[in-house]
Amino acid sequence: MRKSLLVLIVGASVTGLFVRAQTTNTKRPFDHGLSSSATNVIAVPEAKNLMLFFALTNTSGAAINPLVTESSLRVNGKEMTDWPFTVANGPRDSRWKSLPPGDHLLFGYAMGEHFMSPGVYNVVWVVDGCPSKPLRISVRK
């Protein structure tokens, strides 16, 4: 039930359709994933408005440090060099350091500048060494 609610919350926060990628995590005390504000195929002019949304749920019975600010974002296998700066900015509450059991973090960033060239982009969010499933974004001319 919690995962279904989580997807609905992320879906309600964007306009239009979105695609999502989540882990099928069995080793970590959390599930995490990402989605975008676009359909899986967008044109270059639309790419400038692309938002990526991130969700992390504590699936354990105890509070955890979600380690979001220590995470990495990979695009086509390469780490996004400005991700540490990006993820360190924005509003925060105490859950960013101690996420209660069953609770979740939801946040998003404007990332269009990284997807302005035509091509296929596979985006993976890595938290505590655990990669999400790839989110595929195709940008056409």
N, CA, C and O atoms as a GROMACS GRO file, in nm:
protein
  564
    1MET      N    1   0.082  -0.119   0.000
    1MET     CA    2   0.000   0.000   0.000
    1MET      C    3   0.086   0.125   0.000
    1MET      O    4   0.056   0.220  -0.072
    2ARG      N    5   0.193   0.128   0.080
    2ARG     CA    6   0.279   0.246   0.089
    2ARG      C    7   0.342   0.276  -0.047
    2ARG      O    8   0.346   0.393  -0.086
    3LYS      N    9   0.390   0.174  -0.120
    3LYS     CA   10   0.453   0.199  -0.249
    3LYS      C   11   0.353   0.257  -0.348
    3LYS      O   12   0.389   0.346  -0.425
    4SER      N   13   0.230   0.209  -0.349
    4SER     CA   14   0.128   0.262  -0.438
    4SER      C   15   0.101   0.408  -0.405
    4SER      O   16   0.090   0.491  -0.496
    5LEU      N   17   0.090   0.440  -0.279
    5LEU     CA   18   0.068   0.578  -0.238
    5LEU      C   19   0.185   0.665  -0.280
    5LEU      O   20   0.165   0.778  -0.325
    6LEU      N   21   0.306   0.616  -0.266
    6LEU     CA   22   0.425   0.690  -0.303
    6LEU      C   23   0.422   0.725  -0.450
    6LEU      O   24   0.450   0.839  -0.486
    7VAL      N   25   0.390   0.631  -0.536
    7VAL     CA   26   0.385   0.657  -0.679
    7VAL      C   27   0.276   0.759  -0.711
    7VAL      O   28   0.297   0.845  -0.796
    8LEU      N   29   0.162   0.752  -0.645
    8LEU     CA   30   0.057   0.848  -0.670
    8LEU      C   31   0.100   0.989  -0.629
    8LEU      O   32   0.067   1.085  -0.698
    9ILE      N   33   0.171   1.001  -0.519
    9ILE     CA   34   0.219   1.132  -0.476
    9ILE      C   35   0.316   1.190  -0.577
    9ILE      O   36   0.305   1.307  -0.612
   10VAL      N   37   0.409   1.110  -0.625
   10VAL     CA   38   0.504   1.158  -0.726
   10VAL      C   39   0.430   1.193  -0.854
   10VAL      O   40   0.459   1.296  -0.915
   11GLY      N   41   0.336   1.110  -0.894
   11GLY     CA   42   0.260   1.135  -1.016
   11GLY      C   43   0.177   1.261  -1.007
   11GLY      O   44   0.162   1.332  -1.107
   12ALA      N   45   0.124   1.291  -0.891
   12ALA     CA   46   0.041   1.409  -0.874
   12ALA      C   47   0.124   1.536  -0.875
   12ALA      O   48   0.069   1.645  -0.892
   13SER      N   49   0.254   1.525  -0.856
   13SER     CA   50   0.337   1.644  -0.846
   13SER      C   51   0.390   1.692  -0.981
   13SER      O   52   0.459   1.793  -0.987
   14VAL      N   53   0.358   1.621  -1.088
   14VAL     CA   54   0.406   1.661  -1.219
   14VAL      C   55   0.286   1.677  -1.312
   14VAL      O   56   0.179   1.624  -1.286
   15THR      N   57   0.307   1.752  -1.420
   15THR     CA   58   0.201   1.763  -1.519
   15THR      C   59   0.228   1.664  -1.630
   15THR      O   60   0.344   1.638  -1.663
   16GLY      N   61   0.125   1.610  -1.686
   16GLY     CA   62   0.140   1.515  -1.795
   16GLY      C   63   0.181   1.378  -1.744
   16GLY      O   64   0.171   1.348  -1.626
   17LEU      N   65   0.227   1.298  -1.837
   17LEU     CA   66   0.270   1.163  -1.805
   17LEU      C   67   0.411   1.163  -1.749
   17LEU      O   68   0.486   1.259  -1.768
   18PHE      N   69   0.447   1.057  -1.681
   18PHE     CA   70   0.584   1.044  -1.636
   18PHE      C   71   0.624   0.898  -1.638
   18PHE      O   72   0.539   0.808  -1.636
   19VAL      N   73   0.753   0.875  -1.643
   19VAL     CA   74   0.805   0.740  -1.634
   19VAL      C   75   0.881   0.730  -1.504
   19VAL      O   76   0.927   0.831  -1.451
   20ARG      N   77   0.894   0.609  -1.450
   20ARG     CA   78   0.959   0.594  -1.322
   20ARG      C   79   1.048   0.471  -1.322
   20ARG      O   80   1.028   0.379  -1.400
   21ALA      N   81   1.143   0.471  -1.234
   21ALA     CA   82   1.231   0.357  -1.214
   21ALA      C   83   1.252   0.341  -1.065
   21ALA      O   84   1.285   0.437  -0.996
   22GLN      N   85   1.234   0.219  -1.015
   22GLN     CA   86   1.254   0.193  -0.873
   22GLN      C   87   1.342   0.071  -0.857
   22GLN      O   88   1.356  -0.009  -0.949
   23THR      N   89   1.401   0.058  -0.742
   23THR     CA   90   1.482  -0.061  -0.714
   23THR      C   91   1.392  -0.176  -0.675
   23THR      O   92   1.277  -0.157  -0.634
   24THR      N   93   1.445  -0.294  -0.687
   24THR     CA   94   1.385  -0.412  -0.626
   24THR      C   95   1.486  -0.457  -0.523
   24THR      O   96   1.556  -0.556  -0.541
   25ASN      N   97   1.492  -0.382  -0.417
   25ASN     CA   98   1.598  -0.389  -0.318
   25ASN      C   99   1.570  -0.496  -0.214
   25ASN      O  100   1.462  -0.500  -0.153
   26THR      N  101   1.667  -0.585  -0.193
   26THR     CA  102   1.653  -0.684  -0.087
   26THR      C  103   1.766  -0.672   0.015
   26THR      O  104   1.761  -0.739   0.118
   27LYS      N  105   1.868  -0.589  -0.011
   27LYS     CA  106   1.985  -0.579   0.077
   27LYS      C  107   1.982  -0.457   0.169
   27LYS      O  108   2.042  -0.461   0.276
   28ARG      N  109   1.915  -0.353   0.131
   28ARG     CA  110   1.919  -0.226   0.204
   28ARG      C  111   1.788  -0.202   0.278
   28ARG      O  112   1.685  -0.260   0.242
   29PRO      N  113   1.792  -0.117   0.380
   29PRO     CA  114   1.668  -0.088   0.456
   29PRO      C  115   1.583   0.019   0.388
   29PRO      O  116   1.505   0.087   0.455
   30PHE      N  117   1.596   0.035   0.256
   30PHE     CA  118   1.519   0.136   0.186
   30PHE      C  119   1.492   0.093   0.042
   30PHE      O  120   1.560   0.006  -0.011
   31ASP      N  121   1.392   0.153  -0.018
   31ASP     CA  122   1.366   0.146  -0.161
   31ASP      C  123   1.381   0.287  -0.214
   31ASP      O  124   1.346   0.383  -0.146
   32HIS      N  125   1.432   0.300  -0.335
   32HIS     CA  126   1.446   0.432  -0.393
   32HIS      C  127   1.424   0.424  -0.543
   32HIS      O  128   1.437   0.318  -0.603
   33GLY      N  129   1.391   0.538  -0.601
   33GLY     CA  130   1.368   0.543  -0.744
   33GLY      C  131   1.359   0.685  -0.793
   33GLY      O  132   1.365   0.780  -0.714
   34LEU      N  133   1.346   0.699  -0.924
   34LEU     CA  134   1.334   0.831  -0.982
   34LEU      C  135   1.233   0.830  -1.094
   34LEU      O  136   1.203   0.725  -1.151
   35SER      N  137   1.179   0.947  -1.124
   35SER     CA  138   1.084   0.964  -1.233
   35SER      C  139   1.114   1.098  -1.299
   35SER      O  140   1.192   1.179  -1.248
   36SER      N  141   1.051   1.120  -1.414
   36SER     CA  142   1.071   1.248  -1.482
   36SER      C  143   0.937   1.312  -1.510
   36SER      O  144   0.832   1.248  -1.502
   37SER      N  145   0.942   1.441  -1.542
   37SER     CA  146   0.821   1.516  -1.572
   37SER      C  147   0.778   1.497  -1.717
   37SER      O  148   0.678   1.554  -1.759
   38ALA      N  149   0.851   1.417  -1.792
   38ALA     CA  150   0.824   1.400  -1.935
   38ALA      C  151   0.785   1.256  -1.966
   38ALA      O  152   0.803   1.166  -1.885
   39THR      N  153   0.731   1.239  -2.085
   39THR     CA  154   0.710   1.104  -2.135
   39THR      C  155   0.848   1.048  -2.167
   39THR      O  156   0.948   1.118  -2.153
   40ASN      N  157   0.856   0.924  -2.210
   40ASN     CA  158   0.988   0.865  -2.234
   40ASN      C  159   1.055   0.917  -2.360
   40ASN      O  160   1.174   0.892  -2.379
   41VAL      N  161   0.984   0.989  -2.448
   41VAL     CA  162   1.045   1.050  -2.567
   41VAL      C  163   1.004   1.197  -2.569
   41VAL      O  164   0.885   1.229  -2.566
   42ILE      N  165   1.104   1.286  -2.574
   42ILE     CA  166   1.075   1.429  -2.579
   42ILE      C  167   1.158   1.495  -2.687
   42ILE      O  168   1.260   1.440  -2.729
   43ALA      N  169   1.116   1.611  -2.732
   43ALA     CA  170   1.191   1.688  -2.831
   43ALA      C  171   1.288   1.782  -2.758
   43ALA      O  172   1.266   1.819  -2.643
   44VAL      N  173   1.394   1.820  -2.829
   44VAL     CA  174   1.496   1.907  -2.770
   44VAL      C  175   1.436   2.032  -2.705
   44VAL      O  176   1.475   2.066  -2.593
   45PRO      N  177   1.343   2.103  -2.770
   45PRO     CA  178   1.289   2.224  -2.705
   45PRO      C  179   1.221   2.195  -2.571
   45PRO      O  180   1.221   2.280  -2.482
   46GLU      N  181   1.162   2.076  -2.556
   46GLU     CA  182   1.095   2.041  -2.431
   46GLU      C  183   1.194   2.001  -2.322
   46GLU      O  184   1.163   2.009  -2.204
   47ALA      N  185   1.313   1.957  -2.362
   47ALA     CA  186   1.412   1.906  -2.266
   47ALA      C  187   1.454   2.012  -2.165
   47ALA      O  188   1.488   1.978  -2.052
   48LYS      N  189   1.452   2.138  -2.204
   48LYS     CA  190   1.496   2.243  -2.111
   48LYS      C  191   1.411   2.249  -1.985
   48LYS      O  192   1.456   2.298  -1.882
   49ASN      N  193   1.287   2.200  -1.993
   49ASN     CA  194   1.195   2.204  -1.879
   49ASN      C  195   1.192   2.072  -1.801
   49ASN      O  196   1.109   2.055  -1.712
   50LEU      N  197   1.280   1.980  -1.833
   50LEU     CA  198   1.278   1.848  -1.771
   50LEU      C  199   1.308   1.855  -1.622
   50LEU      O  200   1.405   1.918  -1.580
   51MET      N  201   1.224   1.789  -1.544
   51MET     CA  202   1.244   1.775  -1.400
   51MET      C  203   1.267   1.628  -1.370
   51MET      O  204   1.203   1.541  -1.430
   52LEU      N  205   1.357   1.600  -1.279
   52LEU     CA  206   1.373   1.465  -1.227
   52LEU      C  207   1.324   1.466  -1.083
   52LEU      O  208   1.355   1.557  -1.006
   53PHE      N  209   1.246   1.363  -1.048
   53PHE     CA  210   1.189   1.350  -0.915
   53PHE      C  211   1.247   1.225  -0.850
   53PHE      O  212   1.264   1.122  -0.915
   54PHE      N  213   1.277   1.235  -0.722
   54PHE     CA  214   1.342   1.128  -0.648
   54PHE      C  215   1.258   1.090  -0.528
   54PHE      O  216   1.197   1.176  -0.463
   55ALA      N  217   1.254   0.961  -0.498
   55ALA     CA  218   1.178   0.911  -0.382
   55ALA      C  219   1.261   0.805  -0.312
   55ALA      O  220   1.323   0.720  -0.376
   56LEU      N  221   1.263   0.811  -0.181
   56LEU     CA  222   1.332   0.711  -0.099
   56LEU      C  223   1.242   0.678   0.019
   56LEU      O  224   1.197   0.768   0.090
   57THR      N  225   1.214   0.548   0.040
   57THR     CA  226   1.127   0.503   0.148
   57THR      C  227   1.206   0.414   0.243
   57THR      O  228   1.277   0.324   0.199
   58ASN      N  229   1.194   0.440   0.371
   58ASN     CA  230   1.256   0.356   0.473
   58ASN      C  231   1.168   0.232   0.492
   58ASN      O  232   1.057   0.242   0.542
   59THR      N  233   1.219   0.117   0.450
   59THR     CA  234   1.144  -0.008   0.460
   59THR      C  235   1.182  -0.089   0.583
   59THR      O  236   1.136  -0.202   0.600
   60SER      N  237   1.265  -0.032   0.669
   60SER     CA  238   1.310  -0.104   0.789
   60SER      C  239   1.221  -0.071   0.908
   60SER      O  240   1.128   0.010   0.897
   61GLY      N  241   1.249  -0.132   1.020
   61GLY     CA  242   1.174  -0.108   1.142
   61GLY      C  243   1.238  -0.004   1.232
   61GLY      O  244   1.192   0.017   1.344
   62ALA      N  245   1.345   0.061   1.185
   62ALA     CA  246   1.416   0.161   1.265
   62ALA      C  247   1.449   0.282   1.178
   62ALA      O  248   1.450   0.273   1.055
   63ALA      N  249   1.477   0.394   1.242
   63ALA     CA  250   1.518   0.513   1.168
   63ALA      C  251   1.652   0.487   1.100
   63ALA      O  252   1.738   0.417   1.155
   64ILE      N  253   1.670   0.544   0.980
   64ILE     CA  254   1.796   0.530   0.906
   64ILE      C  255   1.843   0.666   0.860
   64ILE      O  256   1.764   0.760   0.847
   65ASN      N  257   1.972   0.678   0.835
   65ASN     CA  258   2.026   0.794   0.765
   65ASN      C  259   2.013   0.761   0.617
   65ASN      O  260   2.080   0.668   0.570
   66PRO      N  261   1.930   0.832   0.542
   66PRO     CA  262   1.907   0.796   0.402
   66PRO      C  263   2.026   0.824   0.310
   66PRO      O  264   2.027   0.778   0.195
   67LEU      N  265   2.126   0.897   0.356
   67LEU     CA  266   2.249   0.923   0.280
   67LEU      C  267   2.224   0.984   0.142
   67LEU      O  268   2.301   0.961   0.049
   68VAL      N  269   2.117   1.062   0.130
   68VAL     CA  270   2.083   1.121   0.002
   68VAL      C  271   2.192   1.218  -0.045
   68VAL      O  272   2.226   1.218  -0.164
   69THR      N  273   2.246   1.298   0.045
   69THR     CA  274   2.347   1.395   0.003
   69THR      C  275   2.479   1.328  -0.036
   69THR      O  276   2.564   1.391  -0.098
   70GLU      N  277   2.497   1.201   0.000
   70GLU     CA  278   2.615   1.126  -0.041
   70GLU      C  279   2.588   1.041  -0.164
   70GLU      O  280   2.675   0.966  -0.208
   71SER      N  281   2.468   1.052  -0.221
   71SER     CA  282   2.432   0.971  -0.337
   71SER      C  283   2.501   1.022  -0.463
   71SER      O  284   2.564   1.128  -0.462
   72SER      N  285   2.489   0.945  -0.571
   72SER     CA  286   2.540   0.990  -0.700
   72SER      C  287   2.432   0.970  -0.805
   72SER      O  288   2.341   0.890  -0.788
   73LEU      N  289   2.445   1.045  -0.912
   73LEU     CA  290   2.353   1.033  -1.025
   73LEU      C  291   2.437   1.003  -1.148
   73LEU      O  292   2.530   1.077  -1.182
   74ARG      N  293   2.405   0.894  -1.215
   74ARG     CA  294   2.481   0.853  -1.333
   74ARG      C  295   2.394   0.864  -1.457
   74ARG      O  296   2.277   0.823  -1.458
   75VAL      N  297   2.452   0.920  -1.561
   75VAL     CA  298   2.384   0.931  -1.689
   75VAL      C  299   2.471   0.857  -1.790
   75VAL      O  300   2.586   0.893  -1.814
   76ASN      N  301   2.413   0.753  -1.848
   76ASN     CA  302   2.485   0.666  -1.942
   76ASN      C  303   2.616   0.616  -1.882
   76ASN      O  304   2.719   0.610  -1.950
   77GLY      N  305   2.612   0.580  -1.756
   77GLY     CA  306   2.727   0.522  -1.688
   77GLY      C  307   2.826   0.621  -1.629
   77GLY      O  308   2.915   0.581  -1.555
   78LYS      N  309   2.812   0.749  -1.661
   78LYS     CA  310   2.904   0.850  -1.610
   78LYS      C  311   2.839   0.928  -1.496
   78LYS      O  312   2.722   0.966  -1.503
   79GLU      N  313   2.918   0.951  -1.391
   79GLU     CA  314   2.867   1.030  -1.280
   79GLU      C  315   2.844   1.174  -1.324
   79GLU      O  316   2.928   1.233  -1.392
   80MET      N  317   2.731   1.229  -1.285
   80MET     CA  318   2.702   1.369  -1.314
   80MET      C  319   2.784   1.453  -1.216
   80MET      O  320   2.762   1.448  -1.095
   81THR      N  321   2.878   1.528  -1.269
   81THR     CA  322   2.977   1.596  -1.184
   81THR      C  323   2.917   1.702  -1.092
   81THR      O  324   2.971   1.726  -0.985
   82ASP      N  325   2.807   1.765  -1.131
   82ASP     CA  326   2.749   1.869  -1.045
   82ASP      C  327   2.641   1.814  -0.952
   82ASP      O  328   2.576   1.892  -0.882
   83TRP      N  329   2.620   1.681  -0.949
   83TRP     CA  330   2.518   1.623  -0.862
   83TRP      C  331   2.543   1.654  -0.714
   83TRP      O  332   2.447   1.688  -0.644
   84PRO      N  333   2.665   1.643  -0.662
   84PRO     CA  334   2.684   1.674  -0.519
   84PRO      C  335   2.636   1.815  -0.483
   84PRO      O  336   2.577   1.835  -0.377
   85PHE      N  337   2.662   1.912  -0.569
   85PHE     CA  338   2.616   2.048  -0.544
   85PHE      C  339   2.463   2.055  -0.553
   85PHE      O  340   2.397   2.116  -0.468
   86THR      N  341   2.407   1.992  -0.655
   86THR     CA  342   2.261   1.993  -0.676
   86THR      C  343   2.188   1.933  -0.558
   86THR      O  344   2.096   1.995  -0.503
   87VAL      N  345   2.228   1.812  -0.516
   87VAL     CA  346   2.155   1.741  -0.411
   87VAL      C  347   2.177   1.804  -0.273
   87VAL      O  348   2.100   1.778  -0.181
   88ALA      N  349   2.279   1.885  -0.259
   88ALA     CA  350   2.304   1.952  -0.130
   88ALA      C  351   2.220   2.077  -0.112
   88ALA      O  352   2.221   2.137  -0.005
   89ASN      N  353   2.147   2.117  -0.216
   89ASN     CA  354   2.066   2.239  -0.210
   89ASN      C  355   1.917   2.207  -0.200
   89ASN      O  356   1.873   2.099  -0.238
   90GLY      N  357   1.843   2.302  -0.150
   90GLY     CA  358   1.699   2.287  -0.138
   90GLY      C  359   1.656   2.273   0.007
   90GLY      O  360   1.740   2.259   0.096
   91PRO      N  361   1.526   2.278   0.031
   91PRO     CA  362   1.476   2.271   0.168
   91PRO      C  363   1.501   2.134   0.229
   91PRO      O  364   1.494   2.032   0.161
   92ARG      N  365   1.528   2.132   0.358
   92ARG     CA  366   1.557   2.007   0.431
   92ARG      C  367   1.484   2.009   0.564
   92ARG      O  368   1.459   2.115   0.623
   93ASP      N  369   1.450   1.891   0.609
   93ASP     CA  370   1.403   1.876   0.746
   93ASP      C  371   1.485   1.765   0.811
   93ASP      O  372   1.577   1.713   0.749
   94SER      N  373   1.451   1.730   0.933
   94SER     CA  374   1.532   1.632   1.007
   94SER      C  375   1.532   1.494   0.944
   94SER      O  376   1.622   1.414   0.971
   95ARG      N  377   1.433   1.463   0.858
   95ARG     CA  378   1.427   1.331   0.795
   95ARG      C  379   1.542   1.306   0.698
   95ARG      O  380   1.570   1.192   0.663
   96TRP      N  381   1.611   1.412   0.653
   96TRP     CA  382   1.724   1.396   0.564
   96TRP      C  383   1.844   1.333   0.636
   96TRP      O  384   1.937   1.284   0.571
   97LYS      N  385   1.842   1.334   0.767
   97LYS     CA  386   1.949   1.271   0.847
   97LYS      C  387   1.898   1.151   0.926
   97LYS      O  388   1.976   1.061   0.957
   98SER      N  389   1.768   1.148   0.958
   98SER     CA  390   1.711   1.038   1.034
   98SER      C  391   1.568   1.014   0.985
   98SER      O  392   1.473   1.077   1.033
   99LEU      N  393   1.554   0.922   0.890
   99LEU     CA  394   1.424   0.893   0.828
   99LEU      C  395   1.352   0.785   0.909
   99LEU      O  396   1.401   0.672   0.916
  100PRO      N  397   1.237   0.818   0.969
  100PRO     CA  398   1.165   0.720   1.052
  100PRO      C  399   1.119   0.598   0.971
  100PRO      O  400   1.106   0.606   0.849
  101PRO      N  401   1.093   0.487   1.038
  101PRO     CA  402   1.045   0.366   0.970
  101PRO      C  403   0.915   0.395   0.893
  101PRO      O  404   0.823   0.457   0.946
  102GLY      N  405   0.909   0.349   0.769
  102GLY     CA  406   0.789   0.365   0.687
  102GLY      C  407   0.773   0.502   0.625
  102GLY      O  408   0.684   0.522   0.543
  103ASP      N  409   0.857   0.598   0.661
  103ASP     CA  410   0.847   0.734   0.607
  103ASP      C  411   0.926   0.742   0.476
  103ASP      O  412   1.000   0.650   0.441
  104HIS      N  413   0.909   0.853   0.405
  104HIS     CA  414   0.976   0.868   0.277
  104HIS      C  415   1.018   1.013   0.253
  104HIS      O  416   0.965   1.106   0.314
  105LEU      N  417   1.113   1.028   0.164
  105LEU     CA  418   1.155   1.159   0.115
  105LEU      C  419   1.114   1.169  -0.031
  105LEU      O  420   1.132   1.073  -0.107
  106LEU      N  421   1.061   1.282  -0.070
  106LEU     CA  422   1.026   1.311  -0.209
  106LEU      C  423   1.086   1.447  -0.242
  106LEU      O  424   1.066   1.543  -0.169
  107PHE      N  425   1.158   1.456  -0.353
  107PHE     CA  426   1.216   1.583  -0.392
  107PHE      C  427   1.244   1.581  -0.542
  107PHE      O  428   1.250   1.474  -0.603
  108GLY      N  429   1.260   1.698  -0.600
  108GLY     CA  430   1.286   1.707  -0.743
  108GLY      C  431   1.378   1.822  -0.776
  108GLY      O  432   1.392   1.917  -0.698
  109TYR      N  433   1.441   1.812  -0.892
  109TYR     CA  434   1.532   1.916  -0.940
  109TYR      C  435   1.511   1.938  -1.088
  109TYR      O  436   1.483   1.844  -1.162
  110ALA      N  437   1.525   2.062  -1.132
  110ALA     CA  438   1.525   2.094  -1.275
  110ALA      C  439   1.658   2.045  -1.331
  110ALA      O  440   1.764   2.090  -1.288
  111MET      N  441   1.653   1.954  -1.426
  111MET     CA  442   1.776   1.893  -1.478
  111MET      C  443   1.786   1.904  -1.630
  111MET      O  444   1.874   1.840  -1.690
  112GLY      N  445   1.699   1.982  -1.694
  112GLY     CA  446   1.693   1.989  -1.839
  112GLY      C  447   1.824   2.023  -1.908
  112GLY      O  448   1.849   1.975  -2.018
  113GLU      N  449   1.906   2.104  -1.845
  113GLU     CA  450   2.032   2.146  -1.908
  113GLU      C  451   2.123   2.027  -1.941
  113GLU      O  452   2.211   2.038  -2.026
  114HIS      N  453   2.102   1.914  -1.875
  114HIS     CA  454   2.185   1.796  -1.898
  114HIS      C  455   2.133   1.708  -2.011
  114HIS      O  456   2.198   1.610  -2.047
  115PHE      N  457   2.018   1.743  -2.067
  115PHE     CA  458   1.954   1.658  -2.168
  115PHE      C  459   1.917   1.737  -2.293
  115PHE      O  460   1.816   1.708  -2.357
  116MET      N  461   1.997   1.835  -2.329
  116MET     CA  462   1.965   1.924  -2.440
  116MET      C  463   2.009   1.873  -2.576
  116MET      O  464   1.972   1.932  -2.677
  117SER      N  465   2.084   1.765  -2.583
  117SER     CA  466   2.127   1.709  -2.710
  117SER      C  467   2.044   1.585  -2.742
  117SER      O  468   2.010   1.509  -2.651
  118PRO      N  469   2.010   1.564  -2.869
  118PRO     CA  470   1.937   1.443  -2.904
  118PRO      C  471   2.015   1.318  -2.864
  118PRO      O  472   2.138   1.314  -2.875
  119GLY      N  473   1.944   1.219  -2.817
  119GLY     CA  474   2.008   1.094  -2.778
  119GLY      C  475   1.924   1.019  -2.677
  119GLY      O  476   1.816   1.064  -2.638
  120VAL      N  477   1.975   0.904  -2.636
  120VAL     CA  478   1.909   0.821  -2.535
  120VAL      C  479   1.991   0.830  -2.408
  120VAL      O  480   2.112   0.808  -2.410
  121TYR      N  481   1.926   0.863  -2.299
  121TYR     CA  482   1.992   0.881  -2.170
  121TYR      C  483   1.936   0.778  -2.072
  121TYR      O  484   1.815   0.771  -2.051
  122ASN      N  485   2.024   0.700  -2.012
  122ASN     CA  486   1.987   0.609  -1.905
  122ASN      C  487   2.035   0.670  -1.774
  122ASN      O  488   2.156   0.684  -1.753
  123VAL      N  489   1.941   0.705  -1.687
  123VAL     CA  490   1.972   0.776  -1.563
  123VAL      C  491   1.955   0.679  -1.447
  123VAL      O  492   1.851   0.614  -1.433
  124VAL      N  493   2.058   0.670  -1.362
  124VAL     CA  494   2.058   0.581  -1.247
  124VAL      C  495   2.096   0.661  -1.123
  124VAL      O  496   2.195   0.733  -1.122
  125TRP      N  497   2.015   0.648  -1.018
  125TRP     CA  498   2.042   0.713  -0.891
  125TRP      C  499   2.101   0.608  -0.797
  125TRP      O  500   2.039   0.505  -0.772
  126VAL      N  501   2.221   0.634  -0.746
  126VAL     CA  502   2.290   0.539  -0.658
  126VAL      C  503   2.291   0.594  -0.516
  126VAL      O  504   2.346   0.701  -0.489
  127VAL      N  505   2.229   0.519  -0.425
  127VAL     CA  506   2.222   0.557  -0.284
  127VAL      C  507   2.287   0.447  -0.202
  127VAL      O  508   2.246   0.331  -0.210
  128ASP      N  509   2.389   0.482  -0.125
  128ASP     CA  510   2.460   0.386  -0.040
  128ASP      C  511   2.506   0.264  -0.120
  128ASP      O  512   2.498   0.150  -0.073
  129GLY      N  513   2.554   0.289  -0.242
  129GLY     CA  514   2.605   0.182  -0.328
  129GLY      C  515   2.498   0.102  -0.399
  129GLY      O  516   2.532   0.009  -0.472
  130CYS      N  517   2.372   0.134  -0.380
  130CYS     CA  518   2.261   0.059  -0.439
  130CYS      C  519   2.201   0.139  -0.555
  130CYS      O  520   2.142   0.245  -0.532
  131PRO      N  521   2.215   0.092  -0.679
  131PRO     CA  522   2.160   0.166  -0.793
  131PRO      C  523   2.011   0.144  -0.810
  131PRO      O  524   1.959   0.035  -0.785
  132SER      N  525   1.942   0.248  -0.854
  132SER     CA  526   1.802   0.233  -0.894
  132SER      C  527   1.799   0.163  -1.029
  132SER      O  528   1.903   0.147  -1.094
  133LYS      N  529   1.682   0.121  -1.070
  133LYS     CA  530   1.668   0.075  -1.208
  133LYS      C  531   1.686   0.197  -1.298
  133LYS      O  532   1.650   0.308  -1.258
  134PRO      N  533   1.740   0.178  -1.416
  134PRO     CA  534   1.761   0.294  -1.506
  134PRO      C  535   1.629   0.358  -1.548
  134PRO      O  536   1.531   0.290  -1.578
  135LEU      N  537   1.629   0.489  -1.552
  135LEU     CA  538   1.521   0.567  -1.610
  135LEU      C  539   1.569   0.608  -1.748
  135LEU      O  540   1.671   0.676  -1.759
  136ARG      N  541   1.499   0.568  -1.852
  136ARG     CA  542   1.540   0.598  -1.990
  136ARG      C  543   1.466   0.721  -2.039
  136ARG      O  544   1.344   0.729  -2.034
  137ILE      N  545   1.544   0.818  -2.087
  137ILE     CA  546   1.489   0.940  -2.144
  137ILE      C  547   1.545   0.951  -2.285
  137ILE      O  548   1.667   0.954  -2.304
  138SER      N  549   1.457   0.958  -2.384
  138SER     CA  550   1.499   0.974  -2.523
  138SER      C  551   1.466   1.116  -2.569
  138SER      O  552   1.353   1.161  -2.558
  139VAL      N  553   1.568   1.184  -2.620
  139VAL     CA  554   1.551   1.322  -2.668
  139VAL      C  555   1.572   1.318  -2.819
  139VAL      O  556   1.675   1.272  -2.868
  140ARG      N  557   1.471   1.369  -2.891
  140ARG     CA  558   1.480   1.373  -3.037
  140ARG      C  559   1.487   1.518  -3.085
  140ARG      O  560   1.453   1.611  -3.011
  141LYS      N  561   1.530   1.535  -3.209
  141LYS     CA  562   1.540   1.670  -3.265
  141LYS      C  563   1.404   1.734  -3.279
  141LYS      O  564   1.394   1.848  -3.325
   0.00000   0.00000   0.00000
